[in-house]
Amino acid sequence: MGKVTKEVVNSPNVWKSAAPFSQAIRAGDTMYVSGQIGVDPKTGKLVEGGITAETRQALTNLSKVLEAGRMSLKCVAKCTVYLGDMKDFQEMNKVYTEFFTEKQPARAAFQVAKLPLNAAVEIEAIAVDCQ
């Protein structure tokens, strides 16, 4: 078995955090996408509108990072969702199912004490090349 090349993936269409991490790493046919929050790439600020708007923007950002790594949402095998409050779980799910309409990936969801920029949601993913 040959060595797997590790490729840094950063989308110019997604807000880049000042923190020291890549938006994603592609290792062979697998891509590991860092947690995405609902930051508008044009303003660098969280979108307004609470959990619904933040989930939509976080998943849009996730999609753009996947595209930069030559993948799409259809390639996502696993998502992890971090919520600032589990009371937002159902509203997050409504938006989530707009993006993952069929063959939904495996998923875990957790409530955490605090997210960057006081976001309501953060979503990370693992994808496999399905193109």
LINJO-V611805 format. One record per run of one state. SS is the DSSP state (H for helix, E for strand, - for the rest). FROM is the first residue (numbers start at 0). TO is the last residue. Records with the same first field share a line. If there is no record, write none. Layout:
# LINJO-V611805
SS->FROM-TO ; FROM-TO
This chain:
# LINJO-V611805
-->0-4 ; 9-22 ; 27-28 ; 37-37 ; 40-43 ; 46-48 ; 68-71 ; 83-84 ; 99-104 ; 111-114 ; 118-119 ; 128-130
E->5-8 ; 23-26 ; 29-36 ; 38-39 ; 44-45 ; 75-82 ; 105-110 ; 120-127
H->49-67 ; 72-74 ; 85-98 ; 115-117
